[in-house]
Amino acid sequence: MSGIQYRRLGRSGLKVSQLCLGSMQFGWTADEKTSFAVMDAFSEAGGNFIDTADVYSRWVQGNNGGVSEEVIGRWLKARGKRRQMIIATKVRGQMGPGPNDEGLSRKHILEACEASLRRLQTDTIDLYQAHFFDADVPIHETLEAFDRFVQQGKVRYIGCSNYPAWRLMEALWTSDKYGLARYDSIQPHYSLVHRAEFELELGEVCRAYGIGIIPYSPLAGGFLTGKYSRKHDTNSVRAESVRQRYFNDAGWKVLEAVQGVAAELRATPTSVSLAWLLAQPGMTAPIIGANTVEQLQGSLASLQLELTSEHLERLENASAW
């Protein structure tokens, strides 16, 4: 499938595919063979942007974390693709039993980055990100640790995820004041059924300061794919989280609008939901997950879809917060 284009990551010089391949599932719900097949298909379609985190998938019993990074590292080596791919990973989560085995302290970042480099089998991480906000560590300490790796050439750019607008602004001011590397991207939770958290303040900060926008959960845990309905339920653990968040009048209103637009365009709800995100101002690359090549192709189809102004207005009205 063709159609992938490339967008500049914030104000950096980096060009990334307009969809980013998330990898939380690698070594968890997708075994290594399947994960390789998904990355092969993504690369063949023109995708060059893969996102992971050191903590993936430590929540699984018997998993010490780092599994997704290891799978990606073996794929990069086996395929000889390191130069072609932009690899993003994250630091913050608990990676050991001790009190200093998590967070955004200088100690943890310095140890975690070296460990990620080993697992990814690379000399440089293209985008190294703070996974989520750490209220216990001064922002200067975090940025100084990131800056050290940038100066050493072990990290090319830095970004953040799950930062409130005030903390992102504090980080930008600190970088400017002390001449440190600055956050060039953010991963916000953002979709048609979860707009306010990003749009209330973060969106304006990103556009004003040239911050790349890389939303996670763009399909709301599968809710926006249309696989759930008022009449059909499921008892899976993942579904329980989706049910609690989106099984309400507001959620069903959005889904019905998405399905209506999809029917008119002979497209899927997945394509419509991703196409809406891709049309948002300042958008860089929504993060898509895929347990199979078929799921990946379903998301890539969004790149062939053009929503009219009337379609966008209907989706905006149905999802307004």
C-alpha positions, -999 to +999 in steps of 0.1 A: +000+000+000+013+034-009+003+068+004+025+074+035+039+109+036+064+125+059+060+153+084+085+173+102+087+165+139+080+198+156+107+223+148+134+196+145+150+186+112+136+151+116+110+138+090+087+110+102+059+090+086+025+105+093+016+073+112+038+060+139+039+023+147+033+016+184+049-015+199+034-021+233+020-054+219+054-068+208+064-098+228+030-096+246-001-100+225+020-103+193+048-129+194+081-121+178+074-137+145+042-116+142+059-085+154+085-089+127+058-093+101+040-062+112+073-041+111+081-056+077+047-045+064+050-011+080+084-005+065+074-017+031+045+007+031+069+036+037+066+038+075+098+049+092+087+058+127+084+032+155+076+040+192+084+019+222+092+022+259+116+004+283+087-006+305+068-026+278+055-051+289+065-053+326+029-056+337+028-092+324+036-118+349+072-130+345+081-100+323+109-077+335+103-051+309+124-042+279+108-069+257+094-046+230+128-028+227+146-062+224+122-074+197+127-041+177+165-044+182+166-079+168+144-068+138+166-038+130+196-060+131+181-088+111+167-065+084+196-040+083+171-012+087+186+010+115+195+039+092+161+040+076+140+039+108+133+066+133+132+049+167+115+065+197+115+051+232+106+063+267+118+064+303+100+069+336+083+036+346+095+012+373+122-011+359+135-027+391+127-033+427+145-003+442+131+033+448+156+047+423+146+022+395+119+046+382+113+083+376+130+111+358+160+116+381+195+120+367+204+086+381+175+067+366+177+084+332+214+078+328+210+041+336+178+036+317+191+052+285+222+030+284+200-001+289+176+009+261+206+014+237+217-021+245+183-037+240+177-018+208+212-027+196+219+008+185+243+036+192+217+064+191+180+068+200+164+091+176+137+104+200+141+098+238+109+107+258+098+113+294+070+087+296+050+107+321+053+136+345+074+131+376+065+156+403+093+145+426+122+156+403+130+192+394+126+197+356+161+211+353+175+178+366+156+158+340+165+181+311+201+182+321+203+144+320+186+143+286+209+171+274+240+151+284+229+122+261+222+147+232+257+162+236+272+127+236+253+118+204+235+089+221+201+108+217+192+129+187+160+146+200+140+146+232+102+146+238+077+140+265+044+122+271+014+128+294+027+162+304+002+189+315+005+222+297+020+240+327+048+214+330+055+215+293+058+253+295+081+250+325+103+226+305+105+249+275+114+279+297+141+259+315+156+247+283+157+282+270+172+297+302+199+271+306+207+263+270+196+227+273+180+204+247+143+210+246+112+188+242+105+187+204+074+165+207+046+153+230+026+122+232-009+132+244-039+110+250-061+123+221-089+109+200-125+118+189-138+106+222-110+121+243-104+157+231-106+181+260-074+169+278-053+180+247-074+207+232-080+228+263-044+241+266-018+216+253-028+221+216-022+258+217+012+254+234+023+228+208+013+250+179+028+282+194+062+266+202+065+241+174+060+209+194+054+177+174+021+160+183+022+122+185-012+111+200-015+077+216-048+057+218-062+074+187-088+046+184-098+047+221-087+012+229-107-001+199-139+017+207-136+038+175-131+008+153-167-001+158-161-035+173-182-026+203-219-018+203-247-011+227-261-046+221-229-067+220-206-068+250-175-087+260-159-096+293-123-091+284-100-071+308-093-046+280-130-042+273-137-033+309-114-003+306-131+007+273-166+002+289-158+024+318-145+052+297-167+053+266-199+032+271-220+063+277-243+086+257-214+108+246-193+079+234-221+063+214-230+096+198-194+100+185-193+064+173-226+067+155-212+098+137-180+080+128-200+050+114-222+073+095-193+091+077-176+057+071-207+043+055-210+073+031-173+070+022-173+032+020-146+033+045-141+018+080-146+036+113-109+031+119-099+050+088-124+078+096-111+082+132-075+083+121-082+106+091-099+131+115-068+132+137-045+136+107-065+166+097-060+184+130-038+215+129-002+208+139-006+170+139+025+150+133+018+112+136-009+093+155+005+061+171-012+030+158-010-005+173-013-037+154-014-073+165-015-085+129-006-073+095-043-071+087-049-047+115-020-026+103-034-024+068-067-013+082-050+017+099-028+025+068-060+028+048-067+061+066-040+076+045-061+071+014-092+088+029-100+124+024-127+139+047-147+168+033-153+199+054-189+187+059-176+153+073-152+171+096-179+194+108-202+165+116-174+147+135-165+179+154-201+186+164-207+150+176-175+150+197-175+186+210-166+188+247 
